[in-house]
Each structure stands twice: as C-alpha cells, then as structure tokens.
Amino acid sequence: MRLALIGFGNVGRAFARLIDQQRPNYLFRIVAIHTARQGTAYDPAGLPVQPPFGPAAANIEEFLDRAECDAVVEITTLNPETGEPALSHIRAAFARGRHVVTANKGPVAHAYSDLASEARKKRLQFRFESTVMDGAPVFNLVRKTLPAAKVQGFTGVLNSTSKIVIAAMREGKTRQEGIGIAFRLGITEADPSYDLDGWDSAAKTAALANVLLDARTTPQQVEREGISGFTEDDVRELAASGKTVCLVSRGETTGAGIRLSVRPEILDDTDLLASVHGTSNLLLLHTDLMGTVGTVSIAPGVEQTAYGLFSDLVDILETIS
C-alpha cells in the first residue's frame, strides 16, 4: 500500500521509522510527504526515513494529484475551533479516491458524520484510532470486540499536559515550569492554552461522542472549563489533604439528549481517575450489555501515536483485501 503523508512532525517521523521497521512484514511504503515548513518530497519507489524535501507543493490538491498513493495519512496539528485545515485535507483525499487515516482529532470532533458518510458513498476507509488515546484501542475496541453492546456514555482523563502541570505544581514548581516540562516531552498542543483551557479535551470528548454516541456535535458544544483557575497554592493545599485535581471528560446519554462536559474535578488521590500520571491516560466506556469497561495507555509517546496510525492501515488493508 502506497502512503502519502500530510505533516511530518514528531509523530510523522516516528511513523516513518515504524514503517521502515515493519517493511519485512507489511508492504507499506511512503511515496510522498507534504509539510508547511520543510517542503514536499516524492518518490514512487518509497522515500527514506529522512526524506529529501524539495520545494513545497502549491496546495494540497496539487500534492495529492501528484502523489501516487492508495491512502493518505493526515497528521497536521489540531485546530479545535474549526478542525481545519485537516478537514479539507481529508475531503480532498476522498475526492481523489484515497483511503484516509488521521491522528488529528479536529475533523472527527467537527464533522465525523459527514466524513464517514462520504467515505461510505465512495467505498473508502476512514480510520482515526490515534485521535483520543495515542493509539490505544478505543474505536476498534468497540467496533471489533463489543458486538451488540451500545455505548451509553464515557468518562476519561485524556489530557496529558494538564496532568503534568498539576503534578509539577504539587511538587512546588510553577504552572509555567510545568508547561515547560510538558513541552520538552513533546506532548503539548502547538498552543499550550488548548490543553490547559480544556480545548484538547473538548475535541476528544466531541470525537468520542460523535463516533460512539452519534452525537453530531462539536467541541464548542461541550461544556468546558480548564484548570487555569487553580493556583499553585490551591494544588498544594489539596495535596496536603490527600486530594488532587484532574481534568475529566464525561459523556452521558440522558432522556433530554447527550450531555458532554470537560471540567476539573477534585478527587481523592486513590480515585481510579487520579491513578494515571504523566502522559498516561484512562478511558471508561459505560455500556448496556457489558457494563463499564475501560482502556489505559501507560506513558505513551509519539511512538504509540504512530502505532495507532499503523494499526489503522493494517485494518484498512485487511478490510479491502
């Protein structure tokens, strides 16, 4: 399967290394890469892990018209307000008959129903396992292992940066020092306020709701409150009493509709939701037939996000074979 990448940051480079490692087992090859800063690279025979970039394509349409690919891997940065330009990238790929895999939660959070419908009409595959928990099984878990069960809601601690900042404040560091730690780990959004103000979590909440609850919502419709209201003194005072604060995402199906929220919650240190630290994340799915089941991702990094992209491509290959 020939792949074209849109974006080549930390995740893209990890993905290229993974594809190279797995070449003896899976016949994937990256034949084109387009970036906003480094330029564009093409090679129908397959690009090396460190591709030689040339002048940038004028636009995504030109890039996709020239890229001789079967699937597009969209890995640009999040815009939680609109989902663009990733949303347009995916639509351009569909228009050219290409399957799509993305790690960008924006399009799924803003337009999942439309994108899924478009893919079905064109008999194309659309996958996005890396959008919520860095590649840990979430959507595939439901799709493949919970037959007949209906997801009625979810609870998750899904933003790593906010957890790292709170942990730093507990240790006596400032909020800004905590942001610096997260930045050095390479996990912050391009604008760290997206993490601290709850936008990253709201986008993940909307994505989960759109796919699992058919919510047809957007991040703007999620009740949202970030952690900025908690000072260093607040966090240390909570720690002294055996408590902490976590940014919690919740989705619930009610008689009045679907209620979605992201807000800081004060929890006992022993609470399950407070048990994941650093970059680790936790998601609980509340179902009708199976009760509550969950998935935990322990200390994921860009390699795990890259693996989510890879697993989606393997799934697509098996589906179309």
Salt bridges, closest charged atoms under 4 A:
ASP20 OD1 - ARG23 NH1 2.69
ASP65 OD1 - ARG96 NE 2.62
ASP70 OD1 - ARG2 NH2 3.03
GLU74 OE2 - HIS89 ND1 2.73
GLU171 OE1 - LYS173 NZ 3.16
GLU189 OE2 - LYS105 NZ 3.47
ASP200 OD1 - LYS105 NZ 3.14
ASP200 OD2 - LYS204 NZ 3.26
ASP214 OD1 - ARG216 NE 3.15
GLU223 OE2 - ARG259 NE 3.42
GLU223 OE1 - ARG263 NH2 2.95
ASP233 OD1 - ARG236 NH2 3.29
GLU265 OE2 - ARG250 NE 2.83
ASP268 OD1 - LYS243 NZ 2.54
ASP269 OD1 - ARG170 NH1 3.37
GLU303 OE2 - ARG17 NH2 4.00
ASP315 OD2 - ARG127 NE 2.67
ASP315 OD2 - ARG143 NH2 2.63
ASP315 OD1 - LYS144 NZ 2.69
